[in-house]
Amino acid sequence: MSHPVSQLHSSNPALDRLERLVAEVGDLQSKLILLAGNGGKTKLLRSLGERLQSLPVNVGVKLGQRLAATPVFERGFSANELLRDITVSARSNAPLLLDNLEVLFEPSLKINPLDLIKRLAHARSVVAVWPGELRDDRLVYARLGHPEYRDYTRDGIVVLETVQSQ
């Protein structure tokens, strides 16, 4: 009699590769892995969370709630501290899993979203869904001319490209 293989232990090459990357970045100064590509990023992050028994942090919801309760003129100064407070509640012995980062690109915050995430990744491994695109080996958010437009080099960042499954 054969037993079906559980979803948790089924073969998922992208998830297996992501788990290996998480183990490998532990020795780097910046322990940041960005999931970039044309699809499946949130699903992959959630699958990693299931394997590690750690819930992804919905930054848009959690930080958005905190920023809404912060006076407008203090939001930019408070974003870093608020994000740190939010992420402290995540399991400290597991990588920090971040999704829905779009709120960090709000122009009125006047912050560097990638730098903010990189700072979190000095103390512990961070796996985050990049809300933009990977274009010509650069991390891009929004279109040129848009108020939220950002363009970063991927130097010092481990990027795992995802592809939409058919």
N, C-alpha and C positions, 0 to 999 in steps of 0.2 A: 504494500500500500504506500503510495507516495503522498507526501505532504506538500502543500503549496508553500512557496517561499514568501515570506512576509515582505511587504513593501519596504519596510525599514532596512532589510538586508538585501534587497534586490540590487542588481548591478545598475549603477548610474555613473558613467564615466566622468561627467562634469562634477558631480558631487564628490566622487572619490578624489579627483584632481584638486578640488577646493580644499578638502580635508588635508591633503598632503601639503598644500601651500600654507595653510594655517599652522601646521607643525613646523614648516621651514622658516617662516617669518619671525618666529620667536627669538631668534638670535640677532635679528636686524635692529638698527636703531629705530627706524620707523616700521612698525608692525602693521602697516595698513595694506589691506587688499581691497581693491575696488572691483565690483562686478560691473562691467560695461558691455554693451552690445545691443543687438536689435531685438532682444526678447528673452523671457525666462529668468530674469534677474531676481525678481521678488520670489518666485517659486523656488529657485535654487537656494536663496537665503533662508527661506522657511524650512526647506528640507535639511539644510545644515543645522538649523535650530533644533529640529526634531532629533537629529542624530546626537547633538550635543546636549540635549535637554535644556535648551536656553531659548527664551523668547526674543525675537527681533524687537527692537525699539522703533516705534513709529514716530520718528522725529517730528514730522509735520503736525501730528495731533498733540503729542506731549509738549513740545516746545511752543507750538502755537497757543496752547492754553496758557502757558506761563507768560508768554510775551503779551497776550491780551490783557493780563492783569498787571502789566508793567507800564508805567508812564512812557509815552512815545519817545521822549527825549532821553530816556535811560535804556531803551531796548538794545541799541548797538553795543553799549558797554556791558550790558547784562547777559547777552546771548551766550558767551563762553561759559560763564558761571552757571547759568541756567541749564545748559546742555550737560555740563559736568554733574550737576545735581541729579538730573534725570538719569544719567547713565550709571550713577553710583548704585542704584537699585538693581541693576542687572547683575547676574552671577559673576563674581570676580574671578573665579577659576576657569571661566569659559571665555572665548573671544566675545567681544562686544559686537552685536549684530545691529546695523543701522539701516533703516529704510525710510523712504519718503523724505528726502533731504531738501526738497524744493523750497521750504520756508527759509532756509539759510541764504538763499539767493535774493531775498527781498531787498531791493536797493536801499530802502530807508534804514536798514540795519548797518550799512556801511562796514561790513565785515568781509573777510576772505574765507568763504566756506571751506575750501580745500585745506587751508592752513588750520582752521579750527578742528577739522577731523584729524589732520596729521598730529596735532598736539595731543589728542586723545590716544593716538596710537603709539606714543612714546612709552606709556606706562603698561599698556596691554595690547594684545592683538585686537584689531578692529577689522570687520568685514562690512563694507558698506555698498549699497546699490547706488551707482553713479546715475543721476537722473538725466544726464545729457547723453552725448555721443562720444565715441572715440573716432576722431577724424585725423587722418595723416599722422598717427601716433601722438595726438594731442587730445586732452580731455576738454570737451567743449560743452557749454551749457547755453541754450538759447541761440538765436541768430544774431549776426553782426548788426548793430544798430538798435537792438532790443535793450531796454533798460537793465535787464538781468543778465545780459551777455557776459560770459566769462570764457577764457581760453587759457589752459594751463599745460605745461609740459608734464609728462608722466614720470620724469626723473625721480628716483627714490620711492616710487610707488609700484607695488605689484598689482598689475591689472589682469584680471581673468575675463576674457571675452566670452560672452554667451551668444548662442544662436537660437532663434526661434525654432522649436521642434515642429515638424510637419504633422 
